[in-house]
Amino acid sequence: MKVLIEKIDVSSKTNKQFSQKSIKKKALIKCNACIENKLVSQQIKKQCKQYKSIYESIDQLIKMCKTIANLLLFSTIKQAEKDLYCLNI
């Protein structure tokens, strides 16, 4: 099962009204969807690369990606760092 990423155009007038809190909430929902679907690491790499470009300035991104790594039961975070692009920021 794939999770669709809803891209946010941060330059549009409509999306400028989104507060950082609402964007963080949206990112968290997307990450939770990844976790629930237990995506394989290659798919997570792609997802996280998109999160990084969309939510580049949001510090919660790294925490969420580490949560994904933990919940997917990687043997160690160190191994997850090798597998997941998003932890190599």
C-alpha positions as CSV (number, residue, x, y, z in Angstrom):
1,M,0.0,0.0,0.0
2,K,1.5,3.3,-1.0
3,V,1.0,6.6,0.8
4,L,0.4,9.6,-1.5
5,I,2.3,12.7,-0.7
6,E,0.3,15.9,-0.9
7,K,2.7,18.5,-2.1
8,I,2.4,22.0,-0.6
9,D,3.3,25.0,-2.7
10,V,4.7,27.3,-0.1
11,S,4.9,30.2,-2.5
12,S,1.2,30.4,-3.1
13,K,-0.9,33.0,-1.3
14,T,-3.3,30.4,0.0
15,N,-0.6,28.3,1.6
16,K,1.2,31.2,3.2
17,Q,-1.7,31.4,5.6
18,F,-0.8,27.9,7.0
19,S,0.9,28.3,10.3
20,Q,4.1,26.4,11.0
21,K,2.1,24.4,13.5
22,S,-0.5,23.2,11.0
23,I,2.3,22.3,8.5
24,K,4.0,20.3,11.3
25,K,0.7,18.5,12.0
26,K,0.3,17.7,8.3
27,A,3.9,16.3,8.2
28,L,3.3,14.2,11.3
29,I,0.1,12.8,9.7
30,K,2.1,11.8,6.6
31,C,4.8,10.2,8.7
32,N,2.3,8.3,10.7
33,A,0.8,7.0,7.5
34,C,4.3,5.7,6.5
35,I,4.6,3.9,9.8
36,E,1.1,2.4,9.7
37,N,1.8,1.1,6.2
38,K,5.2,-0.2,7.2
39,L,6.8,1.0,4.0
40,V,10.1,-0.6,3.0
41,S,13.2,1.5,3.4
42,Q,13.5,2.4,-0.3
43,Q,10.0,3.9,-0.2
44,I,10.7,5.7,3.0
45,K,13.8,7.2,1.4
46,K,11.7,8.6,-1.4
47,Q,9.0,9.9,1.1
48,C,11.6,11.5,3.4
49,K,13.4,13.2,0.5
50,Q,10.0,14.8,-0.4
51,Y,9.4,15.7,3.2
52,K,12.8,17.3,3.4
53,S,12.1,19.5,0.3
54,I,8.7,20.5,1.5
55,Y,9.4,20.9,5.2
56,E,13.1,21.8,5.0
57,S,13.1,24.2,7.9
58,I,11.0,22.0,10.3
59,D,13.1,20.5,13.0
60,Q,10.4,17.8,13.8
61,L,11.4,16.1,10.5
62,I,14.4,14.3,11.9
63,K,12.5,13.2,15.0
64,M,9.7,11.8,12.9
65,C,12.2,9.9,10.7
66,K,13.9,8.4,13.7
67,T,10.4,7.4,15.0
68,I,9.8,5.6,11.7
69,A,13.1,3.8,12.0
70,N,12.3,2.7,15.5
71,L,8.8,1.6,14.7
72,L,10.0,-0.4,11.7
73,L,12.1,-2.4,14.1
74,F,15.5,-1.8,12.6
75,S,18.2,-3.5,14.6
76,T,19.9,-0.2,15.5
77,I,19.5,3.5,14.7
78,K,23.0,3.3,13.2
79,Q,21.7,0.7,10.6
80,A,18.7,2.9,10.0
81,E,20.9,5.8,9.3
82,K,22.6,3.8,6.5
83,D,19.2,2.8,5.1
84,L,17.2,6.0,5.5
85,Y,18.1,9.1,3.5
86,C,16.2,11.3,5.8
87,L,18.5,10.6,8.8
88,N,21.5,11.7,6.9
89,I,20.6,15.4,6.9
